[in-house]
Amino acid sequence: MQKITKNIYVETGFQGCNVGFVITSKGIVMIDTPMLPADAIKWRDQVAKHGIARYLINTEPHQDHFSGNYFYKCPIVAHEGTRNAILTTTSVDQYKESLKQMSPASLPLVRRFTFRPPDITFTERMTIHLGDHTFQLINFPGHTAYQTAVYIPEEKVVFTSDNISHNVPAWLHQALPYEWLETLQKMDELDAKVLVPGHGSVCDKTYLPEMSSIIQSWINVMTKAIKQGMNEEKIQKNIGSLLDTKLAGAGYDEVLLSMNVARLYEVLK
Ligand SMILES: [Zn+2]
């Protein structure tokens, strides 16, 4: 666990997404949850040492961010689209099956598991005032349509969700690529010294141009292939040689490459 400002702690070492919490004079606000139940319980105990959890914010509709909701009792806040995804795209049986591989130690903790949906939702913006802190929740489409940035002006910190994955491959399997580029520009306008990405180590605004160029590279690679008359099947088969040097050196595995290609072909064709 890393203390990134006077009142904010972040853990980037759990399997799954980054998680954090903010200590206010009226209690704790948590941002996202550890993916593995064994970690979610460790995290709950660590948070409890600093006060009572008052709110939990989910930044996006992917399981690695919200499966841990079950282990916390406070109200959960998220974009309406994230709530809908939790209600419609999850399967408890599949989740338990995946834990057999990922974390056998977690199995005894999920006997009565359910995916806990958010209690409070918004669509564009929402502000939570707690103690002396302000939490601006902003819908920033990109990685999905429902990404939520959590901006805490008093600490000059933004939790970016997976709109930033810092020095790790980017998931574009549900991306809105052009909106994503706009979002990264808007993030630059926030008065923030520290960015907490959805994955990868804590960074700052100097990484925004790099993240933009990764998304732009994906758009360029796919647009070029489509313009050359390649269909999706052909792009899928040849993607290894179509990637530019930036993307080729970024460590994408075959599954992720294929998902990114499928999505971008659908959006850009
Ligand atoms: Zn995600």
Residues whose N, C-alpha, C, O or C-beta is under 5 A from the ligand:
A	BS01	ZN	H62 D162
